[in-house]
Amino acid sequence: AGFPSLTILPVKGFKSEFAKINVFGTASKYKSVLIEIQSPPILDIEALNPQQLLGRTVYVNYPHTHEAKVVAISCEEFEYKLEREESSSGISSCGGDVVVKKVFDVVTQNKWKRDAVTEEEKYRGGRGTPGSGGVIIGEVKIRLRVVPLQGLQRNPITGSCKKKFGESEADVPIQMVLWVPPVMDERFKENDELTIEELMPVGSEVVAVAGDLLGCKGVVVGPHTAEKSEAKQHAGSLRRLVDVEFSVPSKNENSFGYTIAKAFSDDYYSSRDLCSVLHITPSVLGKIVGSIKLDNRLDIGLNLKRNGSYQLLGYTRRVDFNKQQNSHRIEERKVWEESDTIQIIGSASNESPDAAADADNSFGWEYSAQAATLIHDFKAKFAVLFAQLESIPHQSVYACDELFGENGKKVSEEVMDWMKAQPFFSMPRTPFTTQSLSRKAMKAIEQAANVVAAEKKDYVKLLVRQIPVEKLYCDIHRTSNDTSLSLNCLEPQLGDRIVNLTSDGVPFGFRGTVITIHSSTNYVEVLFDSEFINGKALQGSCSQFRGKLCPWSSLILISRPKEYQQYIQKARYQQNSTAALRQAIFQFSDGHVMGQFPAPHSRNTNIQAKNSHNSQTNSNNKVVAKGHVTELTKGLLQKKVGPTVSVATLESKSDKTSHMKKLLDIKSGSEQKSQEEKKPKDLTSMLKGSLNISSSSSSASTKYNNSVPK
């Protein structure tokens, strides 16, 4: 958090040598100037007094001074670490936790030595990122594990600010730890609670974050709950209430985003179905939609997907099969996996290589009708290319004459000229983690938003008295050092209606619609209902001054309140069930017998501990009872709670499959006439015919689409 300074740690000297420092991904070939740090004269971990060191804050991330909390200290033989108070092996308490000593076995000791040597080499040679490398730290004998400071977390009821530390631990050698900074950073100074008049003064703007008025903007009009000075220390136990005058929409405007997104959505088909339609092999399809490099430095592939990481929206998409199968689970429906926003040198990766490899095996590619039409036209124009790719083995670089015969270079230039004339050629490729609406859908949403903005004058003024402050959000005390909000517990969807709370450059309380989702960065692109000075065109996705790239945590979702309540109820059900089961295990361990678990409020379920020997109280029966409860715990916590697949869903899938088979029959020639004289029928119209399947959802979407003003 502090400014960089090379002298905050004792510097022994400087060296100039060929260190092969890796800062930008490759090792340097020239000499580099290295800083040698003076190692502290600490050889025994007991001299540091772990009981006092653990839980305190230090400063790391040299040459910066970033605050972090110590959670463990280790040497080659053993480790001291903080654990929860429930642990029974603590030797002393420290800040609500206990300090536990763990002695390493031979395998762990050898791993500790290897990690210490690796860490020393990384400080010297760099980690492939700017700001790393060039530091000689000497032999690593003691290491600290710390969690970096993320920012200040504000209590929505009292207004107090407390420091929030992350969850991802960083491994830091003791040589690189600063115990006391030269200057304290005033930006991260904690403060006590505020009076309700200071927290939400009269005239301040607020947004409702719960209840029936979710997302509505209002103004505090008072009066506030009386709070005497002598009761200030007990203010946290008082109910803080304010009166707010809200501006409420006269009509429900939260569904048009989903309706338009559904109306303009494209059907996607698997590579197997596409190969059957186009009469090509999967190997040829993979080359055509990817890269085909020639010896004259041309790439005649369509590049609909590139390097396994990028895709062309509207033509192809990457599908996560595991996510589709587990979409009903609460754990899978949560907002993007929460991770620390601030990491320091030595922070562990959030995902292991094995997990990443397993994730790659669960993905597949699908193609739209627009992509099928493009490939069909490509094949009709250069059929010899498809034939040669099928006959000759795969090569990293193909010879032009081998693919096109004589004058191969001239033909390859004709291929490039043809591709440059197609609309797809100049379109940007996006990461496969990005989801986006089509440009037509974006234009329709913008037109609908114009209608909504024109009706803003019809908003109804509603005075609501005695509202708890925790159901409101006011940003007058927020600073750039505060941690991100956690009001959104669901993943974003295309067409979501949102209200801005803390996004930089966007007016407070502005409404908009999600048109693009960037899962890898936890950001979304929003098309707002009205223009604002810092608005962007989002690369032509909308009009100028209407769009903005926003963190999902800076917004509040207002168009799915039922799904939000369902998630909260299930989360509370799991939390309450886990707490009840822990209490049951505790009762059994004390010799008490528990015959029945509390029934969850969201289900009419009566789970009983069936044990024929409950009347006995000897130690053997205790073990049996505890084991029985453990099995019940596993069964309850592992039970999948979610919607089942309905018959209508299965029928819709069956209709789509049968329709695709019909398309295959049409393409095979059973319904084509005069194929030699006429150009083949446009494949787009055939594949897009699946959108014309009669259903209630499609008819509703079409009806709304027709009502959108031009």
C-alpha positions in Angstrom: 0.0 0.0 0.0 3.0 2.3 0.5 5.3 4.0 -2.0 8.3 1.9 -3.1 11.7 2.4 -1.3 14.8 0.3 -1.6 16.1 1.3 1.8 13.2 0.1 4.0 15.2 -3.2 4.3 18.9 -3.3 5.2 20.8 -3.4 2.0 24.2 -5.2 2.1 25.4 -4.2 -1.4 24.9 -4.3 -5.1 26.2 -6.7 -7.8 26.3 -6.6 -11.6 26.2 -10.0 -13.2 24.4 -12.2 -15.8 21.5 -13.2 -13.6 19.1 -14.2 -16.4 16.3 -12.2 -14.8 12.8 -13.1 -16.1 10.5 -10.1 -16.0 8.5 -10.3 -19.2 8.4 -14.1 -19.7 11.9 -14.7 -21.1 15.3 -14.6 -19.4 17.5 -11.5 -19.9 20.7 -12.0 -22.0 22.5 -9.1 -20.5 24.0 -8.0 -17.2 21.6 -6.9 -14.4 22.1 -4.9 -11.2 21.1 -7.0 -8.2 20.3 -5.8 -4.7 21.7 -7.9 -1.8 19.6 -7.9 1.3 21.2 -8.3 4.7 19.8 -11.4 6.4 18.6 -11.0 10.0 20.6 -12.7 12.7 17.7 -15.0 13.6 18.6 -18.7 13.6 16.1 -20.1 16.1 12.3 -19.8 15.5 11.6 -19.8 19.2 13.5 -16.5 19.6 10.7 -14.8 17.6 8.1 -15.8 20.3 5.5 -17.3 17.9 2.7 -16.8 20.4 3.1 -13.0 20.1 4.1 -12.9 16.4 1.1 -14.8 15.0 -1.9 -12.6 14.5 0.1 -9.4 14.3 0.6 -7.3 11.1 3.8 -7.0 9.2 4.7 -5.3 5.9 5.8 -7.3 2.9 5.9 -7.0 -1.0 9.3 -5.3 -1.0 10.1 -2.6 -2.2 6.5 -1.7 -1.4 5.1 -1.7 2.1 1.9 -3.7 1.9 0.3 -4.6 5.2 -0.4 -8.3 5.9 -1.4 -10.5 8.9 0.9 -13.4 10.0 -1.0 -16.7 10.2 1.9 -19.2 10.3 5.7 -19.3 10.8 7.8 -22.3 9.9 11.3 -23.7 9.7 12.6 -26.9 8.3 11.6 -29.1 11.3 8.2 -27.6 12.5 5.6 -24.9 12.1 3.5 -22.7 14.3 0.1 -21.6 12.9 -3.2 -20.1 13.9 -6.2 -22.3 14.1 -9.8 -21.8 15.3 -10.6 -22.0 19.0 -12.4 -25.3 18.5 -9.0 -27.0 18.2 -8.1 -28.9 21.4 -4.3 -29.0 20.9 -3.6 -25.2 21.3 -0.8 -24.1 23.7 -1.9 -20.5 24.0 -4.6 -18.2 22.7 -4.0 -15.2 20.4 -6.7 -12.9 19.2 -9.6 -15.5 19.4 -7.5 -18.2 17.8 -5.1 -20.7 19.2 -1.4 -21.3 18.3 -0.8 -24.9 17.2 2.7 -26.5 16.7 3.0 -29.0 14.0 6.2 -31.2 13.7 7.1 -32.1 10.1 7.9 -35.6 8.9 10.8 -36.4 6.6 8.8 -35.9 3.4 7.5 -32.5 4.5 11.0 -31.4 5.6 12.4 -32.3 2.2 9.6 -30.4 0.5 10.2 -27.4 2.8 13.8 -27.4 1.7 13.0 -27.5 -2.0 10.4 -24.7 -1.7 12.9 -22.6 0.2 15.5 -23.0 -2.6 12.9 -22.3 -5.2 11.8 -19.1 -3.5 15.4 -17.9 -3.2 15.8 -18.5 -7.0 12.6 -16.6 -7.8 13.6 -13.6 -5.8 16.9 -13.6 -7.7 15.7 -14.6 -11.2 12.2 -13.2 -11.3 8.7 -14.7 -11.7 8.0 -13.6 -15.2 6.1 -10.5 -14.1 7.3 -6.9 -13.7 8.4 -6.0 -10.2 9.9 -9.4 -9.5 13.6 -10.5 -9.5 16.9 -8.8 -9.0 17.1 -9.4 -5.2 19.6 -11.6 -3.5 18.1 -12.7 -0.2 20.5 -15.4 0.9 19.6 -18.8 2.4 16.0 -19.1 3.6 15.8 -20.6 7.1 12.5 -19.2 8.4 9.4 -18.4 6.4 6.2 -16.6 7.2 2.7 -17.3 5.8 0.7 -14.1 5.6 -2.6 -12.9 4.2 -2.5 -9.5 2.5 -4.7 -6.5 3.4 -7.6 -6.2 1.0 -9.0 -2.9 2.2 -11.5 -1.5 4.7 -14.8 -3.2 5.3 -17.6 -0.9 6.3 -20.4 -2.1 8.6 -23.7 -1.1 6.9 -25.5 -0.6 10.2 -22.9 1.2 12.4 -20.7 2.8 9.6 -17.5 1.6 11.3 -14.5 0.5 9.2 -12.3 -2.4 10.0 -9.4 -3.9 8.1 -10.2 -6.9 6.0 -7.4 -9.4 5.2 -7.6 -11.9 2.4 -7.9 -15.7 2.3 -5.1 -16.5 -0.1 -1.8 -17.0 1.8 1.5 -15.8 0.7 4.8 -17.5 1.6 7.4 -14.8 2.5 11.0 -15.4 3.7 11.8 -13.6 7.0 14.5 -11.6 5.3 11.8 -9.8 3.2 9.6 -8.8 6.1 9.4 -5.3 7.5 8.2 -5.2 11.1 7.4 -1.5 11.4 7.0 0.9 8.4 8.7 4.3 8.3 5.4 6.0 7.9 1.9 4.7 8.7 -0.6 4.8 5.8 -3.5 7.0 6.9 -5.7 5.7 4.1 -6.3 2.4 5.9 -7.0 3.8 9.3 -9.9 2.2 11.1 -12.7 4.3 12.6 -15.4 3.7 15.1 -19.2 3.7 14.5 -21.1 6.7 13.3 -24.3 8.2 14.6 -27.3 7.6 12.4 -27.3 11.3 11.5 -23.8 11.0 10.2 -24.4 7.6 8.5 -27.4 8.8 6.5 -27.9 12.5 6.8 -31.1 14.1 5.6 -31.0 14.8 1.9 -28.6 11.9 1.1 -29.4 9.6 -1.8 -29.9 5.9 -1.1 -30.9 2.7 -3.0 -33.0 -0.1 -1.5 -31.0 -3.3 -1.5 -33.7 -5.6 -0.1 -37.5 -5.9 0.0 -40.1 -5.1 -2.6 -38.5 -1.8 -3.5 -35.2 -3.5 -4.5 -33.2 -1.1 -6.7 -35.4 1.9 -6.2 -33.6 5.2 -5.6 -34.7 7.5 -2.8 -33.8 10.5 -0.6 -33.6 10.4 3.2 -36.1 12.8 4.6 -35.9 11.9 8.3 -36.5 11.7 11.2 -33.8 9.4 12.4 -34.0 7.0 15.3 -33.1 8.9 18.5 -29.6 7.9 19.7 -28.3 9.5 22.9 -24.6 9.9 23.5 -24.6 7.8 26.7 -26.0 4.9 24.7 -23.5 5.3 21.8 -21.4 2.3 22.9 -24.6 0.1 22.6 -25.7 1.5 19.3 -25.0 -1.7 17.6 -27.9 -3.3 19.5 -30.4 -0.6 18.6 -32.5 -0.7 15.5 -31.5 2.2 13.3 -34.4 3.5 11.2 -34.9 6.3 8.7 -37.7 7.7 6.5 -37.1 7.7 2.8 -39.0 9.1 -0.2 -38.6 6.7 -3.1 -39.1 7.1 -6.8 -40.9 4.0 -7.9 -41.5 2.9 -11.6 -45.1 2.8 -12.5 -44.6 -0.3 -14.7 -42.5 -3.4 -14.3 -39.4 -2.7 -16.5 -37.2 -5.6 -15.3 -38.1 -8.2 -17.9 -37.5 -6.7 -21.3 -33.8 -7.6 -21.2 -34.5 -11.3 -21.0 -37.3 -11.1 -23.6 -35.1 -9.5 -26.2 -32.1 -11.7 -25.4 -34.3 -14.8 -25.9 -35.9 -13.4 -29.1 -32.5 -12.7 -30.7 -30.7 -15.8 -29.5 -29.1 -18.1 -32.0 -29.2 -21.9 -32.0 -25.9 -23.5 -31.7 -25.0 -27.0 -33.0 -22.4 -29.5 -32.1 -19.4 -30.1 -34.4 -20.8 -33.6 -35.1 -24.1 -32.2 -36.4 -22.2 -29.5 -38.4 -19.9 -32.1 -40.0 -23.0 -34.2 -41.1 -24.6 -31.2 -42.6 -21.5 -30.0 -44.5 -20.2 -33.5 -45.4 -16.8 -32.9 -43.9 -14.8 -34.8 -41.3 -14.2 -33.4 -37.8 -10.5 -33.1 -38.6 -11.1 -30.8 -41.5 -13.7 -28.8 -39.5 -11.1 -28.2 -36.8 -8.5 -26.9 -39.3 -11.0 -24.7 -41.2 -12.4 -22.9 -38.2 -8.9 -22.6 -36.7 -5.6 -21.7 -38.3 -4.1 -23.0 -41.6 -0.6 -21.6 -42.1 1.1 -21.6 -45.5 4.7 -21.4 -46.5 4.2 -17.9 -47.9 3.3 -16.6 -44.3 -0.5 -16.5 -45.0 -3.1 -17.9 -42.7 -6.1 -19.1 -44.7 -8.0 -20.5 -41.7 -11.2 -18.8 -40.7 -9.9 -18.4 -37.1 -13.4 -18.6 -35.6 -11.5 -20.0 -32.6 -7.9 -19.1 -31.9 -5.2 -20.6 -29.7 -7.8 -22.5 -27.8 -8.5 -19.3 -25.8 -10.4 -17.0 -28.2 -13.6 -17.2 -30.0 -15.7 -15.2 -32.5 -19.0 -14.3 -30.8 -22.0 -15.1 -32.9 -20.2 -17.9 -34.8 -18.8 -20.2 -32.2 -18.8 -20.7 -28.4 -17.1 -22.9 -25.9 -19.5 -25.0 -23.7 -18.8 -26.2 -20.2 -20.5 -29.5 -19.9 -19.9 -29.8 -16.2 -21.6 -26.5 -15.5 -24.6 -27.5 -17.5 -25.0 -30.7 -15.5 -24.4 -29.0 -12.1 -26.4 -25.8 -12.8 -29.0 -26.8 -10.2 -26.5 -27.0 -7.4 -26.2 -24.0 -5.1 -22.4 -24.1 -5.1 -22.4 -23.9 -8.9 -25.0 -21.1 -9.1 -23.0 -18.8 -6.8 -21.4 -15.7 -8.2 -17.9 -16.2 -9.6 -15.6 -17.9 -7.1 -14.6 -15.3 -4.6 -10.9 -14.6 -4.5 -8.6 -12.0 -3.2 -8.5 -8.8 -5.3 -5.0 -8.0 -4.0 -2.2 -10.5 -4.2 1.5 -10.0 -3.3 4.8 -11.7 -4.2 4.6 -15.3 -2.9 0.8 -15.6 -3.1 -0.4 -19.1 -4.0 -2.3 -19.7 -7.2 -6.0 -20.0 -6.9 -6.1 -23.0 -9.1 -3.8 -26.0 -9.3 -2.5 -27.3 -12.7 -4.4 -30.6 -12.2 -7.7 -28.8 -11.7 -7.0 -26.7 -14.8 -6.3 -29.9 -16.8 -9.5 -31.5 -15.6 -11.4 -28.4 -16.5 -10.1 -28.4 -20.1 -11.5 -32.0 -20.6 -15.0 -30.8 -19.8 -15.3 -28.2 -22.5 -16.5 -28.5 -26.1 -17.2 -26.2 -29.1 -20.5 -25.4 -30.7 -21.3 -23.5 -33.9 -24.1 -21.2 -35.0 -26.0 -21.2 -38.2 -24.0 -18.1 -39.3 -20.8 -20.1 -38.9 -22.4 -23.0 -40.9 -23.2 -20.7 -43.7 -19.7 -19.2 -43.8 -18.1 -22.7 -43.9 -20.6 -23.8 -46.6 -19.7 -20.8 -48.8 -16.0 -21.3 -48.2 -16.3 -24.9 -49.3 -18.3 -24.0 -52.4 -15.8 -21.4 -53.4 -12.6 -23.4 -52.7 -13.6 -27.1 -52.7 -10.1 -28.2 -53.6 -8.8 -26.9 -50.2 -11.3 -29.1 -48.3 -10.4 -32.1 -50.3 -6.7 -31.7 -49.9 -7.0 -31.1 -46.1 -8.9 -34.4 -45.8 -6.4 -36.4 -47.9 -3.0 -35.2 -46.7 -1.7 -35.6 -43.1 -1.7 -32.7 -40.7 1.2 -30.3 -40.9 2.1 -27.2 -38.9 2.9 -25.3 -42.1 1.4 -26.4 -45.5 3.0 -25.8 -48.9 0.8 -23.7 -51.2 1.4 -26.0 -54.2 0.5 -29.1 -52.1 -2.9 -27.6 -51.3 -3.8 -25.9 -54.5 -1.5 -27.4 -57.1 0.3 -25.2 -59.6 -0.1 -21.4 -59.0 -0.8 -22.3 -55.3 0.5 -18.9 -54.1 -1.8 -17.1 -56.4 -4.8 -19.1 -55.3 -3.9 -18.6 -51.6 -3.9 -14.9 -52.2 -7.4 -15.2 -53.7 -8.5 -17.1 -50.6 -7.3 -14.2 -48.5 -9.0 -11.6 -50.6 -12.3 -13.6 -50.3 -12.0 -13.8 -46.5 -11.2 -10.1 -46.2 -14.4 -9.3 -48.1 -16.5 -11.2 -45.5 -18.0 -9.4 -42.5 -16.4 -11.9 -40.0 -12.8 -11.0 -40.9 -12.6 -7.7 -39.1 -14.7 -8.7 -36.1 -12.7 -8.9 -32.8 -12.0 -12.2 -31.2 -12.9 -12.4 -27.5 -11.8 -14.8 -24.8 -13.9 -18.0 -24.6 -15.0 -16.9 -21.1 -16.9 -14.0 -22.6 -20.6 -14.2 -23.3 -22.3 -11.5 -25.3 -25.6 -10.6 -27.0 -25.7 -10.1 -30.7 -25.5 -6.5 -32.1 -29.2 -6.7 -33.1 -30.2 -7.6 -29.6 -28.1 -4.7 -28.2 -29.8 -2.3 -30.6 -33.2 -3.6 -29.5 -32.4 -3.3 -25.8 -31.2 0.3 -26.4 -34.5 1.2 -28.1 -36.5 -0.4 -25.3 -34.3 1.5 -22.8 -35.1 4.7 -24.5 -38.8 4.0 -24.0 -38.2 3.2 -20.3 -36.2 6.5 -19.9 -39.0 8.5 -21.6 -41.4 7.1 -19.0 -39.2 8.1 -16.1 -41.4 11.2 -15.6 -44.2 8.8 -14.6 -42.3 7.5 -11.6 -44.5 7.6 -8.4 -43.2 9.2 -5.3 -43.6 6.9 -2.3 -42.8 7.8 1.3 -41.7 4.9 3.4 -41.2 5.3 7.1 -39.1 3.5 9.6 -36.8 1.6 7.2 -33.9 -0.3 8.7 -30.6 1.2 7.5 -29.2 -2.3 6.6 -31.8 -2.5 3.8 -30.4 0.7 2.2 -27.2 1.6 0.6 -25.7 5.1 0.8 -22.3 5.8 -0.8 -21.4 9.2 0.8 -18.8 7.6 3.1 -17.3 5.1 0.5 -13.7 5.6 -0.5 -11.4 3.9 -3.0 -9.8 1.9 -0.2 -13.1 0.1 0.8 -13.5 -3.5 -0.2 -15.9 -4.5 -2.9 -19.6 -5.1 -2.0 -21.1 -8.6 -1.6 -24.7 -7.9 -2.4 -24.8 -10.0 -5.6 -24.7 -13.7 -4.7 -25.8 -15.0 -8.2 -23.9 -15.2 -11.4 -24.8 -12.6 -14.0 -26.9 -13.5 -17.0 -27.4 -11.7 -20.4 -30.4 -9.4 -20.1 -30.1 -8.9 -16.3 -31.4 -5.5 -15.1 -29.1 -3.8 -12.6 -28.7 -0.7 -10.6 -25.3 1.0 -10.2 -24.0 1.4 -6.6 -20.2 2.0 -6.7 -18.9 1.7 -10.3 -16.5 4.6 -11.1 -17.8 7.1 -13.5 -21.5 6.0 -13.4 -24.1 8.1 -11.6 -25.4 6.6 -8.4 -28.6 4.6 -8.8 -28.5 4.5 -12.7 -30.3 1.5 -14.2 -29.0 -0.6 -17.1 -29.0 -4.0 -18.8 -26.2 -6.5 -18.9 -25.1 -7.1 -22.6 -21.7 -8.8 -22.2 -20.2 -11.0 -19.4 -16.5 -11.4 -18.8 -16.2 -14.3 -16.4 -12.4 -14.3 -16.3 -12.3 -10.8 -14.8 -15.7 -10.7 -13.0 -16.7 -7.7 -15.1 -19.8 -7.0 -17.2 -20.6 -4.6 -19.9 -23.8 -2.6 -19.2 -26.0 -0.6 -21.5 -27.5 2.1 -19.3 -31.0 3.5 -19.9 -29.7 7.1 -20.2 -26.6 8.9 -21.3 -23.9 10.0 -18.8 -20.7 11.9 -19.3 -18.3 9.0 -18.7 -20.3 6.6 -20.9 -18.6 4.7 -23.8 -19.8 3.1 -27.0 -18.3 -0.3 -26.1 -16.7 -0.8 -29.5 -19.8 0.1 -31.3 -22.1 -2.1 -29.2 -24.3 0.9 -28.3 -24.6 4.6 -28.8 -22.0 7.0 -27.4 -22.3 7.8 -23.7 -24.5 4.8 -23.0 -22.2 1.9 -22.1 -19.7 1.1 -19.4 -17.5 -1.8 -18.3 -18.3 -2.4 -14.6 -17.3 -4.8 -11.8 -20.2 -7.1 -11.0 -19.6 -6.4 -7.3 -20.3 -2.7 -7.9 -23.9 -3.4 -9.1 -27.0 -4.8 -7.6 -29.2 -7.3 -9.5 -32.9 -6.3 -9.5 -34.5 -8.5 -12.2 -34.3 -11.9 -10.4 -35.6 -11.4 -6.9 -37.3 -14.8 -6.7 -34.2 -16.7 -7.6 -32.2 -14.6 -5.1 -34.7 -15.4 -2.3 -34.5 -19.1 -3.3 -30.7 -19.0 -3.1 -30.8 -17.3 0.3 -33.3 -19.8 1.7 -31.3 -22.8 0.6 -28.1 -21.2 1.9 -29.7 -20.6 5.3 -31.1 -24.2 5.2 -27.6 -25.6 4.7 -26.1 -23.3 7.3 -28.8 -24.1 9.9 -28.6 -27.8 9.1 -24.9 -27.8 9.5 -25.1 -25.9 12.8 -27.8 -28.3 14.1 -25.7 -31.3 13.2 -22.6 -29.9 14.9 -24.7 -29.3 18.0 -26.0 -32.9 17.8 -22.4 -34.3 17.6 -21.5 -32.1 20.5 -24.4 -33.5 22.5 -23.5 -37.1 21.7 -19.9 -36.4 22.7 -21.1 -35.3 26.2 -23.2 -38.5 26.6 -26.6 -37.0 25.7 -28.9 -38.9 23.3 -30.6 -37.0 20.5 -33.5 -38.7 19.0 -34.5 -36.2 16.3 -33.0 -33.4 14.2 -34.8 -30.1 13.8 -36.9 -30.0 10.7 -35.6 -27.6 8.1 -38.0 -24.6 7.5 -37.9 -25.0 3.7 -38.8 -28.7 3.7 -41.3 -30.9 5.6 -38.6 -33.5 6.4 -38.2 -35.3 9.7 -34.7 -36.9 10.0 -34.4 -39.1 13.0 -31.3 -40.8 14.4 -32.3 -44.4 14.4 -30.3 -46.2 17.0 -31.7 -49.2 18.9 -29.2 -48.7 21.7 -29.9 -45.1 22.5 -30.9 -45.9 26.1 -27.4 -47.1 26.9 -24.8 -44.5 27.9 -21.5 -46.4 27.8 -18.5 -45.3 25.7 -19.2 -47.8 22.9 -22.6 -46.4 22.4 -21.2 -43.0 22.2 -18.9 -44.0 19.3 -21.8 -45.6 17.5 -24.0 -42.6 17.9 -21.3 -40.2 16.7 -20.6 -42.3 13.7 -24.3 -42.5 13.0 -24.6 -38.7 13.1 -21.6 -38.3 10.8 -23.3 -40.5 8.2 -26.4 -38.4 8.5 -24.3 -35.2 8.1 -22.7 -36.5 4.9 -26.0 -37.6 3.5 -27.7 -34.2 4.2 -24.9 -32.0 3.1 -24.2 -34.0 -0.1 -27.9 -34.2 -1.0 -28.5 -32.3 -4.2 -31.2 -29.7 -3.9 -32.5 -28.3 -7.2 -35.1 -28.4 -9.9 -35.5 -31.6 -11.8 -35.6 -31.9 -15.6 -39.2 -31.5 -16.7 -41.0 -33.4 -19.4 -41.3 -30.1 -21.4 -37.5 -29.7 -21.3 -37.0 -33.2 -22.7 -39.6 -32.6 -25.4 -37.9 -29.4 -26.4 -34.6 -31.2 -26.7 -36.2 -33.9 -28.7 -37.8 -31.4 -31.0 -34.5 -29.7 -31.7 -32.8 -33.0 -32.4 -35.6 -34.1 -34.8 -35.5 -30.7 -36.5 -31.7 -31.0 -37.0 -32.2 -34.5 -38.5 -34.7 -33.0 -40.8 -32.2 -30.4 -41.8 -29.7 -33.1 -42.5 -32.1 -34.9 -44.7 -32.8 -31.7 -46.6 -29.0 -31.1 -47.0 -28.4 -34.7 -48.2 -30.4 -34.0 -51.3 -33.8 -35.5 -50.6 -35.6 -32.2 -51.0 -33.2 -30.3 -53.2 -33.9 -29.9 -56.9 -31.6 -29.1 -59.8 -28.5 -28.9 -57.6 -26.3 -28.7 -60.7 -28.0 -25.6 -62.1 -29.0 -23.8 -58.9 -26.9 -22.6 -56.0 -27.3 -24.7 -52.9 -30.1 -23.5 -50.6 -28.9 -21.0 -48.0 -27.9 -23.0 -45.0 -28.7 -20.1 -42.7 -32.4 -20.3 -43.4 -32.4 -24.1 -42.9 -30.6 -24.0 -39.5 -32.4 -20.9 -38.3 -35.6 -22.7 -39.0 -35.2 -24.2 -35.5 -36.1 -20.7 -34.1 -39.6 -21.0 -35.7 -40.6 -23.9 -33.6 -44.0 -23.0 -32.1 -43.9 -22.5 -28.3 -45.1 -20.0 -25.8 -41.7 -18.6 -25.1 -40.9 -17.9 -28.8 -44.3 -16.3 -29.5 -43.9 -14.1 -26.5 -40.5 -13.0 -27.6 -41.7 -12.3 -31.1 -44.6 -10.3 -29.8 -42.3 -8.1 -27.7 -39.8 -7.7 -30.5 -42.5 -6.3 -32.7 -43.5 -3.8 -30.1 -40.0 -2.4 -29.8 -40.1 1.0 -31.6 -37.8 1.4 -34.6 
